[in-house]
Amino acid sequence: MRTTLRTNALVALPLAVLASSIALAQGGQNPPASSGDTAPDKTRKTTTLTAVSVTAPMNQPPASTPAFAATQVSITAAQINDSVNAVDVEDAVKYLPSLFVRKRNEGDTQPVLATRDWGVNSSARSLVYVDDIPISALIANNNTIGAPRWGMLAPDEIDRVDMLYGPYSAAYPGNAMGGVLRITTRTPDKPEVTIEQTEALQTFSLYGTHGNYATSKTSVTASGRSGKFSWFVGANSANSFSQPLSFITSGSMPAGTSGTVPALNKVGQTANVLGAGGLLHTRMLNLDGKFAYDLTPWLQAGYWVGYWSNDGQSRTQTYLSTAAGAPSYGKAAGFASNTYGIVEHHLMQAASLKTNTCGAFDGSLIVTHYQFIKDDQWSPYGVGSGMSFTPNGLLASYAGTNWSTADLQGTWRPQGYGGAHEITGGVHADTYTLANPTYSSKLWQDPDSLTGLYSAGSGKTRTDALWLQDAWQLTPDLLATFGARYERWKASDGFNFSGKTAVYQPNEQASGFSPKATLRWDIAPTWRLTGSLAKSLRFPTVGELYQLVSTGATFTSPNPNLQPERDRSGELALDHAIDDGSLRLSLFQENTRNALISQTSTLPNYAVPVTYTMNVGEVRNRGIELAAQQNNVLIQGLELSGSVTFVDSTILADPSFASSTGTTANGKHVPYVPRWRATAVATYRPSAAWAFTLAGRYSGKQYSTLDNTDNTSNVFGAFDRFLVFDAHVNYQINQQLSASFGIDNLSNEKYFLYHPFPQRTYVASLKFRL
């Protein structure tokens, strides 16, 4: 009952903002007696003026390049600074409508972006860019190596973030079905140095684990300009300790031990907790630089480089003890898999050539490359007696995994800059290479003691694309944007190995045409109606094609012949702009055929159903999103914003689903997509120096099984509903120095999204800018 009341209160807050906005708008429709503050003086001479047309602009962010006429929302660096406890870059978007970043801990290396119609297992169904450079890891569609490379920059480098909802621009591939997140970094025109120190402390208590987990982060940036040359460099290092990211469970009590905590798993079966795992200590370093040279007043060359490294160790905590009182692992294999060391070194580079003539023609060329220089994780093979591990172990590596992209784009304005037509087009090419061998090692703590290949998965994909789009101002109130994208995809060099069996996978190829259309109508100076339709194709990632499936001690590559997802999306959005505020109501629907989803089915020559990625016949996501923002609500300096999103996400057809209990996936809710999401943010600025923020985030129940049988909540592996409140205070001490303090998860909500998520966390930072 208490949860329901809290949920309804949070959901109602954006509605209250909407009502407040409408009331203020209606109240402002009665004009004052004169343009001044007092009644007109009737003794003054009357002068007849010519007619003047006055319009109120829509309170919306400017269109992106290329033009994106469909729904978009933005947040600026100033808003982030005033309202968000931003330890990592991905924190910046936590309150944007319908978005959720699966950040399990400070310094998480796997924070996947979930959008309004796709969940946390869909890293390849959204795109993230930094200054037109893709940082999405389309090497996979999962929660491990598929997360965007957020670590390539620091929060202080952000100038603004724009979220473009849906695949409605021909400039982006079908991975934009969930949306495109564009991060723009700062480019100061004068010398500037920034130093920021951030400290975070989480208090955590669950099962038999109780402790405080700290994070310390130092960021330094410097920038300047000398004639035609400008530069921006940054460095940030973090030392972080996480709460348990997993728990070791068992269906029974290990023989000869005590201390087991009785519990269930997500489907209601016995899953007693034996101990905590994934107690991760990480030390990260990021170095990045952005350099530009003005070759001419209208032509600029640029180079961007980012280096990221991570050194981590994961340990476990056992709750078990023997009859003599000695701690024990109870020979549970989970203690071995949750104990590991990891070393990662990644390098990203990008080169660009851009024009800015503000004339009839402009263009750009951007080439990028991302390289896993080193990416090794080693762990013991198994558990011995007491608290010992087997001396031998396994080392899994992604070294050699890499991807490259190239985009050549041009803009033609037949009637000149600001004319009725803006025609954009371009060509795109990318290649993704996966290298994921696992080696046996003689001594698991010695990564150099390798004895041979244990298993492997590798392969390549290549995509070439050609696109064209025309933004046509049909009338002063009507903008039509039409576009199309043609893509050709090929997968090759697929290889899987396990035990003594090697499989060379067949090459695959596919192609398709994706039309796009958006019609935007300015009904009145403050009202806008936008309708968008699009078809998009998402081709399988290398990880989806060539993953190894584990069935006990057997590894099998089930299906290298996956078909591309074919998506049809539509949205109807009504926007209303008023003084100091905006309202938006969006209706959206997306039908996806051949959806690539990890599910349980059967394999040839294997009697037990196993889980792997395969094509689902068709899924449908349709819903409604309500978003509002209002400044100076009731009192000067109080800003309210919020959103409510409802999604009916349904599996329409899944003939391949197999269940040992006779359940079906047809008609069930799509995994990882909550039916309800809501955000609410209140920021009060009593003066230019102070900003106080209270924010809330709600997400409804999610399922992680296609037949929706995981109905047990608040257990390891479940995907719970949650209601989390955050607080933030920012104080601008003087022009150079600012300080902030905040608390994430103020009410100490305890919930699982498979992993136990962070409990109450205190965040403080001090920033000096010269």
Legacy VTK file of the C-alpha trace (Angstrom):
# vtk DataFile Version 3.0
C-alpha trace
ASCII
DATASET POLYDATA
POINTS 770 float
0.000 0.000 0.000
2.811 2.419 0.874
4.573 1.635 -2.403
1.366 2.346 -4.345
0.911 5.703 -2.621
4.496 6.713 -3.271
4.220 5.621 -6.890
1.007 7.557 -7.462
2.509 10.644 -5.859
5.522 10.587 -8.145
3.438 9.935 -11.241
1.113 12.802 -10.311
3.883 15.382 -10.003
4.447 15.891 -13.745
0.663 16.165 -14.130
0.671 18.912 -11.528
3.377 20.653 -13.523
1.187 20.380 -16.618
-1.816 21.843 -14.797
0.311 24.660 -13.408
1.688 25.442 -16.864
-1.767 25.509 -18.453
-3.111 27.776 -15.708
-0.210 30.195 -16.124
-0.614 30.162 -19.889
-4.334 30.898 -19.651
-3.725 33.599 -17.102
-1.308 35.305 -19.449
-3.824 35.630 -22.269
-5.362 38.879 -20.919
-3.167 41.786 -22.124
-2.260 44.576 -19.721
-3.728 48.026 -20.095
-0.487 49.269 -21.642
3.072 48.179 -22.212
4.061 49.842 -18.953
3.253 49.102 -15.329
0.688 51.930 -14.871
-2.596 52.873 -16.515
-2.313 54.883 -19.765
-2.361 58.699 -19.550
-5.461 59.800 -21.523
-4.074 63.357 -21.864
-1.225 62.153 -24.063
-1.440 62.514 -27.815
-2.530 59.332 -29.539
-0.217 57.996 -32.272
-1.309 55.355 -34.758
1.343 52.695 -35.340
1.714 50.260 -38.190
0.757 46.643 -37.524
3.385 44.559 -35.737
3.400 40.764 -35.799
4.464 39.164 -32.526
5.051 35.420 -32.177
6.189 33.273 -29.258
8.844 30.756 -30.258
8.525 27.120 -29.264
10.538 26.321 -26.169
12.496 23.559 -27.860
16.175 22.832 -28.439
17.599 23.810 -31.817
17.524 21.225 -34.558
20.503 18.919 -34.776
22.689 18.599 -37.854
21.472 16.969 -40.020
18.002 18.345 -39.226
15.919 16.161 -36.926
12.333 17.334 -36.912
10.959 14.634 -34.600
10.896 14.660 -30.778
14.046 15.713 -28.982
14.938 16.881 -25.479
18.059 18.528 -24.113
19.981 19.285 -20.966
22.775 21.839 -20.711
25.985 21.826 -18.711
24.542 24.455 -16.374
21.481 22.311 -15.675
23.636 19.240 -15.066
25.832 21.233 -12.697
22.812 22.529 -10.746
20.735 19.369 -10.483
22.736 16.145 -10.940
25.199 14.257 -8.765
27.390 13.618 -11.819
30.239 11.298 -10.899
30.350 9.713 -14.372
29.307 11.034 -17.796
26.249 8.795 -18.034
24.805 10.424 -14.893
24.000 13.504 -16.985
20.929 11.894 -18.598
19.351 10.203 -15.569
16.341 12.575 -15.464
15.605 12.875 -19.201
12.152 11.523 -20.164
11.913 7.727 -20.541
15.674 7.145 -20.331
17.457 4.862 -17.903
21.153 4.044 -17.669
21.936 0.728 -15.988
24.731 2.050 -13.806
25.393 -0.632 -11.188
28.112 1.216 -9.280
30.359 4.260 -9.475
32.841 3.659 -12.277
30.732 0.902 -13.828
32.189 -0.326 -17.142
28.838 -1.712 -18.346
26.254 1.138 -18.134
23.806 0.342 -20.941
21.301 2.972 -22.110
17.624 1.928 -22.032
15.105 3.976 -24.016
11.326 4.301 -23.816
10.676 1.190 -25.919
13.788 -0.968 -25.389
15.366 -2.164 -22.164
18.768 -2.690 -20.598
19.603 -5.708 -22.764
19.461 -3.577 -25.933
22.781 -1.766 -26.185
22.708 -1.991 -30.006
19.206 -0.465 -30.228
20.368 3.073 -29.442
23.277 5.267 -30.504
25.537 7.601 -28.513
27.750 10.254 -30.136
30.301 12.724 -28.795
30.819 15.646 -31.192
29.523 13.466 -34.085
31.935 10.674 -33.069
30.161 7.381 -32.249
31.018 5.929 -28.838
28.379 3.172 -29.048
29.905 -0.310 -28.949
27.964 -2.020 -31.745
30.233 -5.019 -31.346
27.469 -6.664 -29.279
23.930 -6.198 -28.012
24.372 -7.011 -24.342
25.276 -5.706 -20.899
28.978 -6.556 -21.008
31.032 -5.258 -23.944
27.981 -3.677 -25.609
27.775 -0.595 -23.367
28.723 2.831 -24.808
32.288 3.941 -24.099
31.270 6.641 -21.612
34.715 6.570 -20.016
36.264 8.365 -22.986
35.388 11.758 -21.442
34.595 13.367 -18.086
31.373 15.125 -16.959
33.065 18.539 -16.898
33.752 18.304 -20.643
30.028 18.289 -21.515
28.456 21.423 -22.984
25.006 19.929 -23.681
23.247 16.616 -24.307
20.462 16.126 -26.870
18.287 13.024 -27.040
16.640 12.353 -30.426
13.790 9.877 -30.028
13.316 7.201 -32.680
14.829 6.249 -36.070
13.363 9.232 -37.950
16.541 10.600 -39.534
18.112 8.933 -42.568
21.515 10.075 -41.308
21.570 7.298 -38.688
21.514 3.497 -39.073
18.729 1.237 -37.831
20.404 1.038 -34.420
18.677 4.383 -33.815
15.326 2.603 -33.330
15.545 3.442 -29.629
16.984 6.910 -30.203
20.204 8.865 -30.622
22.004 10.537 -27.719
24.277 13.367 -28.870
26.845 14.775 -26.425
28.446 18.099 -27.366
31.662 19.020 -25.560
32.867 22.445 -24.522
35.223 24.472 -26.748
36.403 27.500 -24.740
37.737 30.432 -26.787
40.211 31.534 -24.131
42.747 29.752 -21.908
41.033 27.774 -19.168
42.070 25.250 -16.533
39.600 23.225 -14.467
40.350 20.988 -11.486
37.582 18.966 -9.843
37.700 16.551 -6.942
34.696 14.265 -6.366
34.148 11.929 -3.428
31.313 9.410 -3.067
30.425 7.066 -0.226
27.770 4.348 -0.384
26.344 2.698 2.714
25.187 -0.836 1.928
23.458 -3.557 3.941
21.936 -6.709 2.472
21.926 -10.341 3.595
25.219 -10.833 5.437
27.081 -7.959 3.788
27.329 -4.611 5.577
29.818 -1.909 4.708
30.753 1.463 3.277
32.072 1.679 -0.284
33.991 4.764 -1.390
34.898 6.374 -4.705
37.467 9.112 -5.240
37.749 10.861 -8.591
40.062 13.639 -9.801
39.488 15.473 -13.089
41.698 18.069 -14.764
41.011 19.876 -18.043
42.913 22.575 -19.907
42.057 24.419 -23.090
43.090 27.376 -25.179
43.393 28.950 -28.611
46.393 30.340 -30.451
45.402 31.923 -33.724
43.935 29.230 -35.960
44.760 26.389 -33.543
42.510 25.417 -30.616
42.860 22.604 -28.127
41.105 20.939 -25.209
42.720 18.200 -23.120
41.463 16.318 -20.108
42.588 13.713 -17.613
40.608 11.997 -14.919
41.388 9.156 -12.569
39.071 7.229 -10.288
39.613 4.810 -7.425
36.364 3.003 -6.648
35.030 0.244 -4.407
31.646 -1.256 -5.279
28.939 -2.966 -3.294
28.392 -6.671 -4.155
27.366 -6.938 -7.801
26.141 -10.502 -7.353
25.387 -13.160 -4.787
26.378 -16.842 -4.777
23.246 -18.969 -4.427
22.398 -22.658 -4.147
19.302 -24.802 -4.128
20.544 -26.566 -1.026
22.859 -26.072 1.936
26.458 -27.168 1.231
27.311 -30.230 3.293
29.145 -29.633 6.539
28.461 -25.889 6.639
26.128 -23.386 8.262
25.380 -19.709 7.661
23.217 -20.033 4.562
20.613 -17.262 4.208
17.261 -18.732 3.067
16.060 -17.114 -0.166
14.316 -17.714 -3.486
15.233 -16.949 -7.072
13.188 -14.831 -9.504
10.857 -17.724 -10.432
10.197 -18.713 -6.825
12.585 -21.647 -6.564
14.932 -22.162 -3.631
18.121 -20.130 -4.096
19.748 -19.839 -0.695
22.420 -17.159 -0.447
25.873 -18.511 0.380
27.826 -15.298 0.062
28.455 -12.076 -1.856
30.409 -11.737 -5.087
31.607 -9.009 -7.399
33.036 -6.826 -4.614
34.960 -4.855 -7.194
37.883 -2.523 -6.664
38.748 -0.556 -9.805
41.373 2.031 -10.676
40.558 3.877 -13.896
42.412 6.477 -15.937
41.146 8.476 -18.905
43.227 10.807 -21.072
41.616 12.638 -23.959
42.405 15.505 -26.286
40.481 17.501 -28.881
42.473 19.570 -31.369
41.297 21.763 -34.242
42.961 23.913 -36.895
41.171 26.483 -39.066
42.580 25.856 -42.524
40.430 28.698 -43.867
37.695 30.851 -42.309
35.185 28.176 -43.407
37.220 24.919 -43.305
38.381 23.222 -40.093
40.418 20.070 -39.522
40.085 18.227 -36.237
41.595 15.308 -34.337
40.239 13.649 -31.207
41.985 10.976 -29.145
40.933 9.136 -26.017
42.812 6.572 -23.956
41.072 4.606 -21.199
42.534 2.065 -18.806
41.065 -0.020 -15.998
42.767 -2.191 -13.429
40.331 -4.132 -11.261
40.055 -6.942 -8.761
36.870 -8.702 -7.731
36.650 -10.553 -4.452
33.975 -12.550 -2.638
32.614 -12.794 0.886
31.385 -16.125 2.210
28.594 -16.427 4.766
29.413 -20.124 5.330
31.395 -21.685 8.114
32.274 -25.243 9.097
31.282 -26.966 12.323
34.602 -25.824 13.750
33.736 -22.195 12.926
36.195 -21.828 10.052
34.972 -19.870 7.005
34.316 -22.000 3.918
33.253 -21.705 0.274
31.277 -24.930 0.582
32.733 -26.006 -2.796
30.253 -23.652 -4.546
31.577 -22.806 -8.021
30.148 -19.261 -7.878
32.924 -18.184 -5.527
35.448 -18.982 -8.261
33.646 -17.175 -11.102
33.172 -14.077 -8.910
36.861 -13.906 -8.034
38.920 -12.388 -10.820
41.408 -9.776 -11.935
40.969 -7.545 -14.963
43.198 -5.233 -16.991
41.863 -3.112 -19.849
43.581 -0.607 -22.161
41.464 0.970 -24.914
42.333 3.638 -27.489
39.918 5.690 -29.591
40.871 8.118 -32.362
38.901 10.301 -34.758
39.821 12.711 -37.537
37.457 15.210 -39.115
37.262 17.792 -41.867
34.281 20.165 -41.703
33.088 23.245 -43.534
30.923 26.058 -42.173
30.193 28.450 -45.058
26.597 29.265 -44.095
26.090 29.256 -47.837
24.762 26.932 -50.475
27.108 24.025 -49.704
28.658 22.496 -46.587
30.151 19.114 -45.843
32.079 16.958 -43.413
34.244 13.855 -43.297
34.664 11.929 -40.033
36.769 8.779 -39.633
37.019 6.906 -36.319
38.806 3.849 -34.931
38.373 2.092 -31.574
40.911 -0.531 -30.430
40.964 -2.964 -27.505
44.729 -2.863 -26.990
44.518 -5.142 -23.971
41.438 -6.579 -22.284
42.125 -9.609 -20.091
40.149 -11.156 -17.252
41.487 -14.140 -15.298
39.833 -16.298 -12.649
40.273 -19.700 -10.962
38.784 -22.715 -12.713
36.989 -23.956 -9.614
36.784 -24.159 -5.833
38.777 -26.473 -3.600
38.294 -27.353 0.049
37.739 -24.704 2.699
38.477 -21.284 1.217
40.829 -22.418 -1.516
40.632 -22.340 -5.299
42.053 -24.694 -7.875
45.570 -23.614 -8.865
44.668 -23.587 -12.563
42.290 -21.125 -14.149
40.963 -19.389 -17.248
41.882 -16.141 -18.970
39.320 -14.509 -21.276
40.579 -11.819 -23.627
39.112 -9.239 -26.021
42.522 -7.971 -27.169
42.334 -7.332 -30.901
38.628 -6.487 -30.867
38.152 -3.233 -32.763
35.881 -1.205 -35.004
36.210 1.601 -37.554
33.648 3.995 -39.015
33.690 6.563 -41.821
31.037 9.163 -42.680
31.098 11.556 -45.614
28.208 14.011 -45.511
27.146 16.986 -47.608
24.478 19.687 -47.300
22.963 21.622 -50.224
20.755 24.675 -49.715
19.250 25.492 -53.128
17.761 28.776 -51.891
20.722 29.630 -49.711
21.158 29.479 -45.944
17.743 29.563 -44.249
15.962 28.793 -47.515
12.999 26.501 -48.050
15.114 23.423 -48.833
18.007 21.874 -46.963
19.095 18.676 -48.674
21.580 16.460 -46.866
23.099 13.189 -47.906
26.064 10.992 -47.324
27.808 7.667 -47.407
28.749 5.520 -44.436
31.000 2.519 -43.887
31.896 0.548 -40.779
33.665 -2.653 -39.843
33.462 -4.490 -36.504
35.921 -7.228 -35.529
35.413 -9.501 -32.520
38.296 -11.465 -31.031
37.322 -13.338 -27.858
39.537 -16.320 -27.032
39.605 -17.930 -23.598
42.812 -19.690 -22.549
43.596 -22.285 -19.905
46.257 -21.221 -17.427
48.501 -23.286 -15.172
48.356 -20.729 -12.360
45.204 -18.641 -12.401
46.821 -15.642 -10.687
49.582 -15.561 -13.314
48.147 -14.311 -16.649
51.365 -15.340 -18.391
51.077 -19.056 -17.474
48.808 -19.975 -20.389
48.703 -23.608 -21.478
46.367 -23.608 -24.476
43.136 -22.439 -26.077
40.016 -23.317 -24.075
37.319 -21.725 -26.237
36.982 -18.954 -28.805
34.496 -16.794 -30.662
35.482 -14.399 -33.425
34.175 -12.825 -36.602
33.602 -9.639 -38.577
30.763 -7.538 -39.870
30.802 -4.762 -42.445
28.069 -2.287 -43.329
27.968 0.208 -46.203
25.203 2.788 -46.468
23.983 5.582 -48.727
21.403 8.100 -47.527
19.562 11.235 -48.643
17.215 13.589 -46.815
15.351 16.801 -47.648
13.995 19.220 -45.046
11.436 21.239 -47.040
9.644 24.276 -45.599
6.403 23.877 -47.549
4.831 26.953 -45.912
5.886 29.161 -42.992
3.985 26.783 -40.700
4.661 23.439 -42.370
7.985 21.596 -42.478
8.275 18.248 -44.239
11.356 16.068 -43.883
11.689 13.112 -46.235
14.611 10.735 -46.356
15.782 7.251 -47.197
18.724 5.053 -46.335
20.055 2.043 -48.217
22.312 -0.370 -46.322
24.289 -3.433 -47.301
25.655 -5.722 -44.591
27.951 -8.724 -44.530
29.196 -11.050 -41.779
32.328 -13.089 -42.357
35.237 -14.965 -40.763
33.009 -16.468 -38.086
34.880 -18.973 -35.947
33.981 -20.891 -32.800
36.089 -23.313 -30.802
35.427 -25.393 -27.710
37.246 -28.410 -26.386
38.564 -30.093 -29.525
35.852 -28.868 -31.865
36.380 -25.958 -34.238
33.548 -24.540 -36.364
34.082 -22.183 -39.282
30.798 -20.346 -39.716
29.268 -19.488 -43.100
29.302 -15.947 -44.439
26.019 -14.044 -44.344
24.779 -10.918 -46.082
21.667 -8.773 -46.202
20.558 -5.414 -47.525
17.566 -3.137 -47.242
15.963 0.222 -47.903
14.634 2.397 -45.069
12.324 5.349 -45.877
11.727 8.146 -43.325
9.158 10.951 -43.160
8.301 13.670 -40.658
5.680 16.403 -41.032
5.784 19.273 -38.543
2.900 21.739 -38.359
3.036 24.928 -36.314
-0.684 25.111 -35.616
-0.334 28.404 -33.731
2.569 30.440 -32.399
2.745 28.238 -29.311
1.359 24.940 -30.576
3.129 22.376 -32.725
2.013 18.975 -34.039
4.589 16.546 -35.408
3.968 13.209 -37.087
6.809 10.824 -37.938
7.020 7.471 -39.714
10.098 5.374 -40.368
11.305 1.966 -41.349
14.684 0.810 -40.099
16.916 -2.254 -40.232
19.163 -3.438 -37.431
21.698 -5.975 -38.516
23.032 -8.616 -36.081
26.165 -7.688 -34.180
29.249 -9.889 -34.178
28.521 -10.864 -30.576
24.988 -12.015 -31.418
26.214 -14.081 -34.351
29.248 -15.810 -32.922
28.633 -16.088 -29.182
29.355 -19.377 -27.467
26.408 -20.962 -25.625
27.224 -22.875 -22.460
25.188 -25.982 -21.625
26.950 -27.358 -18.578
30.493 -28.142 -19.663
29.507 -28.086 -23.340
29.852 -24.993 -25.543
27.761 -24.730 -28.689
27.425 -22.038 -31.338
23.695 -22.274 -32.049
22.772 -19.936 -34.868
25.156 -17.892 -37.018
22.337 -17.297 -39.523
20.431 -14.577 -37.706
18.242 -12.288 -39.794
18.212 -8.477 -39.412
15.508 -6.851 -37.328
12.920 -5.017 -39.447
11.374 -2.157 -37.547
8.450 0.142 -38.349
8.065 3.145 -36.040
5.592 5.983 -35.760
5.083 8.919 -33.414
2.548 11.723 -33.076
3.721 14.510 -30.771
1.877 17.621 -29.619
4.047 20.402 -28.161
2.873 23.539 -26.389
5.289 26.349 -25.550
4.569 29.037 -22.985
6.617 31.649 -21.177
9.268 29.804 -19.195
7.849 26.372 -19.923
6.832 23.637 -22.321
4.469 20.679 -22.514
4.631 17.631 -24.755
2.357 14.658 -25.313
3.705 11.850 -27.533
1.938 8.766 -28.848
4.293 6.176 -30.291
4.240 2.660 -31.702
6.953 0.362 -32.943
6.545 -3.056 -34.563
9.723 -5.112 -34.867
9.865 -8.303 -36.887
12.669 -10.821 -36.426
13.546 -9.139 -33.117
16.887 -10.429 -31.858
16.273 -11.544 -28.266
18.084 -13.978 -26.025
15.632 -16.751 -25.197
15.316 -20.403 -24.273
14.866 -22.924 -27.069
16.180 -26.276 -28.235
19.381 -27.128 -30.083
19.907 -30.013 -32.498
21.195 -33.159 -30.789
20.780 -31.674 -27.318
17.806 -32.699 -25.187
17.754 -29.833 -22.673
16.536 -26.368 -23.766
19.268 -23.714 -23.616
19.383 -19.931 -23.815
20.831 -18.053 -26.781
20.036 -15.190 -29.171
17.545 -15.892 -31.926
14.918 -14.140 -34.030
11.506 -13.602 -32.399
8.636 -13.396 -34.883
7.277 -9.962 -33.958
7.096 -7.646 -30.959
5.110 -4.434 -30.573
5.909 -1.465 -28.346
3.270 1.239 -28.146
2.669 3.864 -25.547
2.248 7.427 -24.440
4.753 9.887 -23.026
3.888 13.069 -21.150
6.651 15.587 -20.417
6.548 19.065 -18.889
8.909 21.797 -17.767
8.148 25.115 -16.063
10.386 27.850 -14.673
9.433 30.241 -11.871
6.550 28.110 -10.610
4.657 30.053 -7.935
7.881 31.734 -6.796
10.838 33.187 -8.659
13.629 30.672 -9.152
11.648 27.430 -8.752
11.882 25.120 -11.771
9.832 21.928 -12.091
10.159 19.280 -14.762
8.858 15.757 -15.097
7.695 12.981 -17.344
5.423 9.954 -17.278
5.704 7.133 -19.807
3.413 4.156 -20.302
4.458 1.350 -22.671
2.446 -1.678 -23.735
5.261 -3.927 -24.951
3.894 -7.218 -26.296
5.307 -10.312 -27.985
2.951 -10.893 -30.912
4.589 -14.055 -32.240
7.422 -16.297 -31.041
7.004 -19.791 -32.540
10.534 -20.874 -31.554
10.046 -20.448 -27.816
10.402 -23.707 -25.863
9.345 -24.345 -22.277
9.588 -27.466 -20.129
6.465 -26.369 -18.213
4.273 -25.675 -21.225
4.243 -21.877 -20.950
4.146 -19.598 -23.990
5.724 -16.274 -24.937
2.882 -15.153 -27.205
0.999 -12.205 -25.760
3.505 -11.690 -22.932
5.384 -8.519 -22.052
8.746 -8.003 -23.792
11.607 -8.555 -21.309
13.322 -5.576 -19.665
10.711 -2.997 -20.751
8.808 -1.603 -17.730
5.171 -0.687 -18.271
5.567 2.596 -16.351
8.410 5.076 -16.009
8.367 8.519 -14.409
10.779 11.295 -13.489
10.286 14.478 -11.464
12.836 17.219 -10.778
12.438 20.361 -8.668
15.284 22.892 -8.680
15.185 26.083 -6.615
17.661 28.909 -7.239
17.169 31.527 -4.523
20.167 33.428 -5.887
22.770 33.146 -8.603
25.075 31.352 -6.166
22.768 28.608 -4.876
20.817 25.757 -6.496
18.840 23.160 -4.540
17.413 20.079 -6.301
15.153 17.233 -5.254
14.509 14.590 -7.917
12.683 11.287 -8.168
12.809 8.347 -10.575
10.273 5.544 -10.830
10.338 2.355 -12.897
7.699 -0.361 -12.873
8.148 -4.093 -12.758
10.215 -5.675 -15.527
10.376 -9.259 -16.706
13.538 -11.017 -17.802
11.811 -14.142 -19.156
9.780 -14.265 -22.347
6.934 -16.170 -20.668
6.912 -13.641 -17.764
7.260 -16.342 -15.106
9.748 -14.345 -12.991
7.290 -12.936 -10.475
9.348 -13.118 -7.290
10.607 -9.673 -6.264
13.502 -8.387 -4.173
15.762 -11.359 -4.807
19.034 -11.677 -6.677
18.290 -11.947 -10.406
14.909 -10.199 -10.244
14.042 -6.951 -12.049
12.161 -4.959 -9.450
10.089 -1.839 -9.568
11.818 1.018 -7.785
11.198 4.548 -6.556
14.406 6.469 -5.899
14.823 10.057 -4.671
17.996 12.123 -5.075
19.058 15.463 -3.569
21.672 17.917 -4.818
22.980 21.299 -3.634
25.346 23.445 -5.686
27.058 26.570 -4.351
29.029 28.960 -6.555
31.452 30.311 -3.956
33.000 32.826 -6.358
33.728 33.118 -10.045
36.412 30.428 -9.916
35.304 28.091 -7.132
32.144 25.995 -6.697
31.119 23.176 -4.385
28.320 20.649 -4.434
26.877 18.026 -2.156
24.216 15.447 -2.842
22.639 12.171 -1.856
21.559 9.551 -4.393
18.854 7.112 -3.259
17.913 9.381 -0.396
15.297 6.956 0.965
17.731 4.009 0.769
15.547 1.960 -1.569
16.760 -1.657 -1.837
16.051 -3.196 -5.233
17.496 -5.545 -7.825
17.888 -5.160 -11.567
19.430 -8.607 -11.681
22.276 -7.051 -9.628
21.689 -5.402 -6.256
21.668 -1.691 -7.093
23.383 1.044 -5.073
21.846 2.020 -1.775
22.133 5.481 -0.169
25.191 7.258 -1.618
26.694 10.581 -0.524
28.442 12.638 -3.232
30.541 15.786 -2.735
32.698 17.716 -5.176
34.849 20.824 -5.294
35.588 22.502 -8.641
38.143 25.199 -9.409
38.087 26.950 -12.776
40.706 29.465 -13.811
LINES 1 771
770 0 1 2 3 4 5 6 7 8 9 10 11 12 13 14 15 16 17 18 19 20 21 22 23 24 25 26 27 28 29 30 31 32 33 34 35 36 37 38 39 40 41 42 43 44 45 46 47 48 49 50 51 52 53 54 55 56 57 58 59 60 61 62 63 64 65 66 67 68 69 70 71 72 73 74 75 76 77 78 79 80 81 82 83 84 85 86 87 88 89 90 91 92 93 94 95 96 97 98 99 100 101 102 103 104 105 106 107 108 109 110 111 112 113 114 115 116 117 118 119 120 121 122 123 124 125 126 127 128 129 130 131 132 133 134 135 136 137 138 139 140 141 142 143 144 145 146 147 148 149 150 151 152 153 154 155 156 157 158 159 160 161 162 163 164 165 166 167 168 169 170 171 172 173 174 175 176 177 178 179 180 181 182 183 184 185 186 187 188 189 190 191 192 193 194 195 196 197 198 199 200 201 202 203 204 205 206 207 208 209 210 211 212 213 214 215 216 217 218 219 220 221 222 223 224 225 226 227 228 229 230 231 232 233 234 235 236 237 238 239 240 241 242 243 244 245 246 247 248 249 250 251 252 253 254 255 256 257 258 259 260 261 262 263 264 265 266 267 268 269 270 271 272 273 274 275 276 277 278 279 280 281 282 283 284 285 286 287 288 289 290 291 292 293 294 295 296 297 298 299 300 301 302 303 304 305 306 307 308 309 310 311 312 313 314 315 316 317 318 319 320 321 322 323 324 325 326 327 328 329 330 331 332 333 334 335 336 337 338 339 340 341 342 343 344 345 346 347 348 349 350 351 352 353 354 355 356 357 358 359 360 361 362 363 364 365 366 367 368 369 370 371 372 373 374 375 376 377 378 379 380 381 382 383 384 385 386 387 388 389 390 391 392 393 394 395 396 397 398 399 400 401 402 403 404 405 406 407 408 409 410 411 412 413 414 415 416 417 418 419 420 421 422 423 424 425 426 427 428 429 430 431 432 433 434 435 436 437 438 439 440 441 442 443 444 445 446 447 448 449 450 451 452 453 454 455 456 457 458 459 460 461 462 463 464 465 466 467 468 469 470 471 472 473 474 475 476 477 478 479 480 481 482 483 484 485 486 487 488 489 490 491 492 493 494 495 496 497 498 499 500 501 502 503 504 505 506 507 508 509 510 511 512 513 514 515 516 517 518 519 520 521 522 523 524 525 526 527 528 529 530 531 532 533 534 535 536 537 538 539 540 541 542 543 544 545 546 547 548 549 550 551 552 553 554 555 556 557 558 559 560 561 562 563 564 565 566 567 568 569 570 571 572 573 574 575 576 577 578 579 580 581 582 583 584 585 586 587 588 589 590 591 592 593 594 595 596 597 598 599 600 601 602 603 604 605 606 607 608 609 610 611 612 613 614 615 616 617 618 619 620 621 622 623 624 625 626 627 628 629 630 631 632 633 634 635 636 637 638 639 640 641 642 643 644 645 646 647 648 649 650 651 652 653 654 655 656 657 658 659 660 661 662 663 664 665 666 667 668 669 670 671 672 673 674 675 676 677 678 679 680 681 682 683 684 685 686 687 688 689 690 691 692 693 694 695 696 697 698 699 700 701 702 703 704 705 706 707 708 709 710 711 712 713 714 715 716 717 718 719 720 721 722 723 724 725 726 727 728 729 730 731 732 733 734 735 736 737 738 739 740 741 742 743 744 745 746 747 748 749 750 751 752 753 754 755 756 757 758 759 760 761 762 763 764 765 766 767 768 769
